[in-house]
């Protein structure tokens, strides 16, 4: 059955997560330098206004119901509850990225561990109030 007539083409071109960072320089150093997110653009404005847009690779929006979140929390963080917003970043090496993140100022919530869906996931509380999952696809 041809469903192309019923499904509109996507109008969203980019997902941009906007974060207010009280310690802007520390947050920039962590996400750009520690996690290696390349700087795409940056701007300054009046009254000391600063913004830097970092490339986070491909973006997706993952919506989970509370039962799914509880399951992920059990698997990924020994049941420690995640925040309402948790940013998951795919990395090449979860162990190295986790160690670098901790060295760069993140607080470790859970060490990297293999999940039933074959990824290696860690959880951290990072600068600018973001909770992160760093994950490495194993397949």
TASULQUI-V874265 format. One line per field, one symbol per residue. ss: DSSP state (@ for helix, = for strand, . for the rest). phi: phi as a letter, one per 30 degrees, with the letter a starting at -180 (. if undefined). psi: psi as a letter, one per 20 degrees, with the letter a starting at -180 (. if undefined). A space follows every 10 residues. Layout:
# TASULQUI-V874265
ss=???
phi=???
psi=???
This chain:
# TASULQUI-V874265
ss=.......... .......... ...@@@@@@@ @@@@....== ====.@@@.= ====...... .....@@@@@ @@@@@@@... .....===== ...@@@@@@@ @@@...==== ====....== ======@@@= =======..
phi=.dcddccddd cdcacbccbd cecedddddd dddddidddd abbbbdhidb bbccdcidcb cccbdedddd ddedddbhid dddecbcccd bdbddddddd ddddjdcdca debdcdcibc cbbbcceiic ccccbbdcc
psi=pojhhhoqqp ipiqpooppo ognggggggg hgggikoqpg qqqqaqkjpq ppoqpjbpqr oopqrhgggg ggggghkkip qrrhoppppp rhohgghggh gghjiqppgp qpqprhjlro qrpqorqkjp pqppqppi.
